[in-house]
Amino acid sequence: MQAYRIGSVHAISGTLTLVVKWRDGVEDVVDMMPVIQRSAPLRHLENHDLFSEVEVIDWGCAVGWRGDLGYGADTLHEQIRQQNMKAAG
């Protein structure tokens, strides 16, 4: 299994959507709302101000927010893959 590494990340203002640029140069957009709504520990990220404070952590192995919240790069990549499959049909 390939290990994915994040180069940069930012939130799209007023949304629960991230723009992820991987270290290989590929850029993806991922709607995090379904993940946040299913996860009690992430639920307070529904606050757009807090969500917008996202940053790359753990040497590109995850994204994180204050309060010691993190979401792993491999899991994030899988979330993107699933969303792309749904969008394709």
Secondary structure as UniProt FT lines:
FT   STRAND          6..11
FT   TURN            13..14
FT   STRAND          17..22
FT   TURN            23..24
FT   STRAND          27..31
FT   HELIX           33..38
FT   HELIX           40..46
FT   HELIX           48..51
FT   TURN            52..53
FT   STRAND          55..57
FT   HELIX           58..60
FT   STRAND          62..65
FT   TURN            66..68
FT   STRAND          69..72
FT   HELIX           73..88
//
